[in-house]
Amino acid sequence: MPYNALGDLYKIEVVKRLQKMGCNVKSVHALNLILEKMGILIHSGDHWLTSKNGVKYTIYSSQVFDADAWHPSIVDAVLEYLQNSGRA
């Protein structure tokens, strides 16, 4: 179920959409690692910080730890990254 009326997604929903598209993303942790490689997340201790480039995919206006809602466009960005890297 979307996070809000704008259709923003929780990470598990992003994972499920990617799986339906045939991507081998098995968990939210795997998604976090992909987002880190894409430069969207930064691993910081036990948390994930949204990078300055990643803010455009969240509901927030600046960097936050453990962002809980993502714009649906993140699905297309991850799919494109995986296809270009040969991992899709």
Long-range contacts (C-beta under 8 A, 24 or more apart in sequence): 3-59, 3-68, 3-69, 4-59, 4-69, 6-59, 7-72, 8-59, 8-69, 8-70, 8-71, 8-72, 9-69, 9-70, 9-71, 9-72, 9-74, 9-75, 10-68, 10-69, 10-70, 11-68, 11-70, 14-70, 14-74, 14-75, 14-78, 17-75, 18-75, 18-78, 18-79, 18-82, 21-75, 21-79, 21-88, 22-88, 23-78, 23-79, 23-82, 23-87, 23-88, 24-87, 24-88, 25-78, 25-82, 31-78, 34-78, 34-81, 34-82, 35-78, 37-81, 38-77, 38-78, 38-81, 40-74, 40-77
